[in-house]
Amino acid sequence: MKKNRREFLGMGLALGLTSIVEASPVKSIIDYKWNDKKLKILILGGTSFLGPHQIAYALDRGHEVTTFTRGKTIPSVHQKLFPKVEQLVGDREDNLEALKNRTWDVVIDNSGRKTKWTEDTAQLLKDQVGYYMYTSSISVYYPYYGEDFSEDRSVVLEVPKEAEGDAKYTYEYGVMKANSELATINHFGADRSIIVRPSLIVGPGDRTDRFPYWLARLEKGGDIIIPGDRNEVVQYIDVRDLAEWMIRLLENKSAGTYNASGPCFPMTTNAFVHGVHACYNSPVNYIQIDDLNFLKDNEIIGIQPWVIQLPEYAGMSKSDNGRAIAAGLQFRPLAETVMATKEWWYSNAITQERRDNILNGERSFMNREKDILTKWKARK
């Protein structure tokens, strides 16, 4: 469970010690008055979860796409589109040769897992590319104290010396993302940088099994734990909504920083569970466990798309998405996200071993659910 929680936290967690500063714009050789109907788009990454959906939408709108990857990941969605994509091979750690002496209108940095990587590519491309879009995370806001989680909130740029364990791991992820944002802005300037901070991303192509767990669990039915208070809220975003909106931001040259979270209304954890189950016909019996100490003692802290309301995570699902909505972010209904994910989950893109493991694997929460319910009933 410890490792599972770390993987969960690593995907999307992190308070502000200082703010993003804006650098002066730099002069580029690129003509920014491109043809609005056709962009040359470079995607750093592009074969994992978000990238294939960006590619599908970009190609459908008539844009040209180039990817830069290590050539190792096989996409689990939109595979048939990749012959239409120019695929450059290299390594962001030590081999950027394929990116040299080339020009694009925009670059999307989906694979910035180290600040050095973003620093190196932004430095290299600042005179070759018009706009730099960095895919960040709401982790830059960790720890999530308070109520104001707008884009103007300060972000975390250093790991506190006293941080240890999971807190240190979460700080490190948020610090990496925040400093990568800075690297983007420092090299491209505020007027040529687009920073996108998603919350939990869900939908077809998910590589984490966090959202698919709830689909598989609710389909199975029976006694199901809903951890936390029934009034706690959750935030998530369909990968297709995120991908399509990011391409439109580039088309509109919408420089700035945006929280990319949904839905467009406060959704409670219970509404989320009921919304997912509405796409199935299994008999279920929900058991609400709202005792924080009991949840902590039994290591039920992070079962996406929410985390239990420990003080440092209390505001994690409260990011302000008003600026993104004003810039055109739209949301599919939860039912559409569930059905599309379900269709993908039972396609040839997913092995039967992975489908079995999500409920029966050693780290599956369902393996502990029965014992936890026994403890809960005895305690009550």
C-alpha positions, 0 to 999 in steps of 0.5 A, spaced: 500 500 500 505 504 501 508 503 494 501 504 491 500 511 495 507 513 492 505 512 485 498 515 486 501 521 489 507 522 484 502 523 479 498 529 482 500 532 488 504 539 491 504 550 498 507 556 496 514 558 498 515 563 492 512 565 486 513 564 478 517 570 476 516 572 469 522 573 464 522 578 458 520 575 452 526 573 447 527 574 440 526 568 435 527 567 428 520 564 428 514 568 425 508 568 430 503 570 425 502 563 422 496 560 418 491 559 423 488 553 420 495 549 420 500 549 425 507 545 425 506 542 432 512 538 436 510 534 442 516 532 447 513 525 448 506 523 445 506 516 445 503 515 453 497 517 455 495 524 453 499 525 447 495 520 442 489 524 444 493 531 442 495 528 436 488 525 434 485 532 435 491 536 432 491 531 425 483 532 425 484 539 425 489 539 419 495 540 423 502 537 422 505 533 428 512 531 430 514 527 436 520 526 440 521 520 444 526 514 446 522 510 441 520 505 446 513 506 448 507 503 444 501 507 445 494 504 447 490 508 443 490 511 436 495 507 434 493 507 426 494 515 426 502 514 428 504 513 421 501 520 419 506 523 424 513 524 424 517 520 429 524 523 432 528 519 436 532 521 442 533 522 449 532 528 453 537 526 458 543 526 453 541 526 446 537 532 443 540 531 436 534 530 432 531 537 435 537 541 432 536 546 426 529 544 425 523 549 426 516 548 429 510 553 430 509 550 437 512 545 442 508 541 447 512 538 453 508 532 456 515 528 458 518 533 462 519 529 468 526 533 470 527 540 471 533 539 467 530 536 461 525 542 460 531 547 461 535 543 456 529 543 451 527 550 452 534 553 451 535 549 445 528 551 442 527 558 444 529 561 437 526 555 433 519 555 436 514 560 437 510 557 443 512 553 449 507 549 452 509 545 459 504 540 462 505 541 469 501 539 475 496 542 481 502 538 485 505 545 485 500 547 490 502 542 495 501 542 501 494 544 499 492 548 505 487 554 505 482 555 500 485 559 494 487 555 489 487 560 483 493 560 478 496 566 482 497 562 488 504 561 490 508 555 488 513 550 491 520 551 489 524 548 494 523 541 499 523 543 506 529 540 510 524 537 515 520 533 509 521 526 510 517 520 507 511 521 503 511 528 504 518 529 501 516 525 495 510 529 494 514 536 495 520 533 490 514 532 485 511 539 486 518 542 486 520 539 479 514 541 476 514 548 479 521 549 477 520 546 470 515 552 469 520 557 471 525 554 466 519 555 460 518 562 462 525 564 463 527 562 456 520 563 452 518 569 456 511 570 459 508 572 452 510 565 449 509 560 454 503 556 456 503 552 463 497 547 464 496 544 471 492 538 470 488 535 476 487 527 475 487 525 468 482 520 466 479 516 460 482 511 455 489 510 455 490 511 462 497 507 464 495 508 472 489 503 473 487 508 478 480 510 475 479 503 471 479 500 478 473 504 480 470 501 473 472 494 475 470 494 482 463 497 481 462 493 475 463 487 480 458 490 485 457 487 493 459 491 499 464 497 497 467 502 501 466 509 500 472 512 504 471 519 507 466 524 508 460 524 503 461 532 502 468 531 500 469 534 493 473 530 487 476 533 481 478 530 475 479 531 467 477 527 461 484 526 457 480 528 451 477 534 454 484 536 456 488 534 450 483 538 445 483 544 449 490 544 449 491 544 442 485 550 441 490 554 446 495 553 441 491 555 436 489 561 439 496 563 442 493 563 449 499 564 453 498 564 460 498 559 466 491 555 467 489 550 472 486 544 468 481 541 472 474 539 472 468 538 472 465 545 472 461 544 478 463 541 485 462 534 485 462 530 491 466 523 492 459 520 493 456 523 486 462 520 483 461 513 485 454 513 484 455 516 477 460 511 475 455 506 477 450 508 473 453 505 467 453 498 470 447 494 473 451 490 478 448 490 485 452 494 490 452 496 498 455 502 499 459 503 506 461 510 508 467 510 512 468 517 515 472 516 521 479 519 519 483 516 524 480 509 522 482 511 515 489 513 517 490 507 521 488 502 515 492 506 510 486 508 506 489 515 504 489 515 497 484 512 492 483 516 486 480 521 484 480 523 491 485 523 497 482 523 505 482 530 508 488 530 511 490 537 513 496 537 507 491 535 502 484 538 504 485 543 498 487 538 493 480 538 489 479 545 490 483 548 484 480 554 481 478 552 473 475 559 472 481 561 467 481 555 463 473 555 462 474 562 460 479 560 455 475 554 452 475 548 457 469 544 456 467 537 459 464 531 457 459 528 462 462 523 467 458 517 463 461 519 457 468 518 460 466 511 463 463 508 457 469 510 453 474 508 458 470 501 459 470 500 451 478 501 451 479 497 458 476 491 454 479 492 448 485 488 445 489 494 448 489 491 455 491 484 457 487 480 460 492 479 466 492 487 467 484 486 467 485 481 472 490 484 476 486 490 478 482 487 483 486 480 484 493 483 484 497 483 491 496 491 491 489 491 489 485 495 495 479 490 494 484 485 497 484 488 503 476 491 503 473 485 506 478 485 512 477 493 513 469 492 513 470 487 518 474 491 523 469 497 521 463 493 523 466 491 529 468 498 531 461 500 530 
